Amino acid sequence: MTRSILTTFLALGALSLTACIGSIDDTPPGGGGGGGGGGGGGGGGGGGGTGLAAVAKQAFEQDVYPILSSTTAGKGCATSGCHGVSPGSTPFVGATLAVAYDQAIGFSSVVGNFTTTGAPIYSKMVPGPHQGRTYDAAEQAAVAGWLDAEVAARAAGGGGGGGGGGGESPAQVSDRLMREWSGCMKQTDFDAANVAAAWANTGSDEGNCEVCHEAGYAAFIATENRTRMFNAISTDRFFMMSFFTPDITDLANATMKINEAAILRVADALPPHTEHPRFNPNDNGGQDALLQFYTAAMAHKTAGTCDPPRLLN
């Protein structure tokens, strides 16, 4: 790895609470190139699968954006400014159609790895409710259809896809991997790697990571309370995906990985994270701590010594 996972919180923690918007995403820097980098090839426009990428973007713009941008009471995500311009929530709903697609896919706290089990834009609403809102049957079909198109585009761009996983769908593979990973992560390994203290105490001239995320703001948790932090990332898939994400670009060889590409995008202040200060995420102990923890969890997976799944959602 050339970048540090930990130092993301250096940037995030340096902001005031009103500036700590959004989430780490798994879109590779540069905007394009789906398949190779992010979890599930996240981000960009589906990489080399140009035709499929265009289909996916069109599906979002025609079928999904009208749902998200609706201001009808009790319906759209932009109602009362919840996810439009409110500083207290992830602003993934673009103000105009021209910017809507890039803004939405820029947040992995929204799209995850583009599967119905790994994308909060779907899994928080089905069955729901989320903040009193749910998708009706037609809306569920529209959002699920768009996510399927994104997975297809990223598989084409990533040179993988395939029918692995015993006939499982990408969503099923993602869910299986995350549930298994939740048992492969163990408190003793987490403590030995000193992950909690490393994330909580990394900061900048304006403060450390726990300034914004001690209580788990925006599905990021950075606290010296080792038990609480471990429980969050091992029992809640949204907290887990801030650190680890399923990589399903090659479905036959899908695996969990550190959400590395996400940090690169935040570090370079690329959209939609333009309000985050730029920072150099090299040369700190956070990368070593997270890698040590990841390596221990992967060793349990390889040896077949994982605990039963801890994931609760």
N, C-alpha and C positions, 0 to 999 in steps of 0.2 A: 504494500500500500504506500502511496506517495502523499496521502493526505490524512489528517487526524480526524477521527470521528468526534473525539471529545471537544475539539475547539469550536464546534458549532455553537455550543452554549456560551463560548466567549463572546460571540456576536449577539446571540439572543439575550443573554443575561445583561448585556450592556444597555439594552433599551429599557425605556419605561414600560409599565404595563400596557399603556395605550399604544405603544409601538411594537409590542410583541405579538404581531399578527401572524397568522398562518402556521405553517408546519414545515418540517423538513420534508422534501419530496424526493422521489427516486428518479427524477428526470436528469439524464446526463447533461453536463454543461454544453452549451452550444445550440441547444434547442432541438436539433434533429436527432437522427439515429436512435430509433427505438430499440431494436433487438439486443444490441450488445451490452448495454450498461445496466439499466435499472432493473428492479425487481419486476419480472414479467416484461422486461424490455420497456419499462416505463418511460413516458415522455416523448417529446418531439412529435413526429408525425408518422411513426411506424417504420422509421428507418428506410431500408431499401424497398419495402413493399409500397411503392408510390401509389399504385392504383387502389390498393386496399386502404392505404392511409387516407386517401381522398374520400373513399366511401365512409370511413369511420368519422371523419370530420363532418361530412355532410349529414350523417345520422345525428350527430350531436347538435348541429346548428338547426336542423329542421325539426327534430323530434324531441330533443332533450332540453335545449335552451329555453323554449317556450314554457316548459314545466318549471324550470328553476327560476326564471325571471318573473313569473306571475306575481302580481301584487294582490291577488284575490285573497281575502281574509281566510286564514286556515289552509292555504294552499302553498304557493311558491316559496322557495328558499329566500327570496329577496324581500318577503313581506316584513314590514317594519324595519328594514335595513339589516336583518339578521346576518346575512352573508353577502351583502352588497358592499356597504361602506362602514359597517359597524366595527370599531376597533376591538371590540370584545369577542369577536368570532372570526373564523377564517373567511376572508373576503373572496370567495371563489366565484361568485356570480358577477360576470362582467357587466359593465354599464351599457355596452353596446354589443351587437352581434359580431362586429369586426374584431373585438378583443376577447370575446367570451370563451372561445375554445382554448386558446393558449392560457388564459387565466385559470380555467377550471383544471386542466391537466397538469398545471404547475404545482398543485398541492397534492402530495401523496396522502395527506390526511383526508383527502376527498376521493381520490381515484385508486389509492393503493396499488395493487398490481392488475387492475382492470378486470377482476373477476367478481362475480356476484357475492362471493364470500369474503373477498379481500378488498373490496372497494366500499368505503363507508358511505359513499353517495347512494349506494343501494342497500347495504346491510344495516344501516341505521334506520332506514325507512321501511324495510320489509322484514318482519311484519310491522315494526314500529309500535307505537308512534314515537316520533322524535320531535320534541317541543310541540306536541299536539298535532303533528302533521304526519300523514302517511301518503303513499302512492296508491291510486286506484289501480284496477287491473290493467287498464290501457297504459297508464304511466309506468307501471312495473315492466310491462312488455317493451316499452320504448327505451327505458334506461338499460334493461338487460340486453336488448338488441344492440344498442350502441356499445356496451362493454364487450360483447362478443366480437363486434367488428374491430375494436381496438386490440383485442387479443390476437385476432387473425392477422392484423397489420403488423404487429410486433413480432409474431412468429415468422412471417415472411421476411421481415427485415433482419431478424436475428439468425437466420440460417438454422432453425431448429424445428420447433413444432413437433410433428410426429404424433403418433398415437400411443405414446407410452403411458405408464401408470395403470396398466391393466384395464384400459378402456375408460379411465376416468376423464372427466372434463377438466379443463384448466381450473375451474372454480373448486372442484372436488380435490384436485391435487394440492392446490394452495391451502385449503382447509386442513387436509391431512397433514401437510408439512408443518403448519403452525401449531396444530394440536400436539403432534409428536415433539416438536421443538420445545413446547412449554414444559414437557416432562424431562427433556434432556438438560435444560437449564436447572442448576441446583444452587441452593443458597450457599452451600459451603464453597463452591467454585466462585460464585459472585463475590463473596466476602474475601476469599484468598486473592482475587484479582484487584480488590480495592476499588471496584467500579463506582460505588456510590460516592465515596469521598472525592474521587478523581473528577467526576462530573459536577458535583455540587460546588467544589472549590475553585474550579477554573473560572477565571473572570478577566475583566479588562479594567481600565481606569474608571469605568462607570459602574462597576459592580460585577458580581460573579453570576454563575448560571442560575443558582437558586433564587435570585432576585425575582425572576419571572416564573420559574418552574418548580419551586419547592413543593407546591401543592398539585403539580401535574397540569399546569396550564397548557391548553391546546394539544393534549395528548403527549406532552413531553414531561418527564419527571426527572428532577435533579435534586436530590436531597441526601443528606448524610445519614438519614434513617435507613439503614441497609435493608431491614426487613420490609419496610413499606415500599421502597423502590423495587426490590426484587418481586414482591407480590404483584405490584402494578404491571411489570413487564412480562410476568409469567402467567397471569390470569386474565389479562385484558389484551385482546389482539391489537387494539389501536395503540396502546403504549408499546407493545412489542414491536410494531412495525416502525416505530421511530428509531429503533436500533437494528432490527433484523427483518428481512423481507424475503418472501419466497421468490426464487428466480425460476420462472417457468418458460424462459425463452427456448429451451430444449426440453420439451415435456417429458421425454423418455428419461432424462437425467436431471430432473428438477431437484432443487436443493434450497436450503436456507443459506442466506449470506448476510454479511454486515451491509447495512444500507449506505454504502459508501458514496455512490453517485449523488445521493441527496445532499450530502455535506458539501460536495464540490459546488453545487448550484448555489447554495446559501453563501458559501465563502466568496464566490464571485459576484454576489448580489445580482443574480440574473432574475428576470421576471418569473414569478410574481413577488420575489423577495427583494425588490429594489430598495426598500426602506431599511434593510439590514445593512450595517456597516461591513465593508470589505475587511477580510482578515486573512492572515496566513495560518492555515490549520496544520502546520508542520511542527515537529520538535516539541512535543509535550507528552506527558505520561498517559493521557487519556487513550490514545490509540493503542498503546501497549496493554492497558487495563482491559479494554473492550476485546482486543484480539485474544488475550489470554483467556478471557471468559468464553469467547466463541470457540476457541480451540478445545477447551475442556468439554463444552457441551457437544461439540462434534465428535469428540472421542467417545463420549457415552453413546451417541447414536451409532457409531461404527461398531462398538463393542456390544451393543444391545443391552446396555445397562441404564437406560433412561427410566425415570419414574413414570407412573401413569400420567396422562395429560392433566395439566392444571388449568387449562384455558376454560373460562366460564362463559365466553360469548363467541 
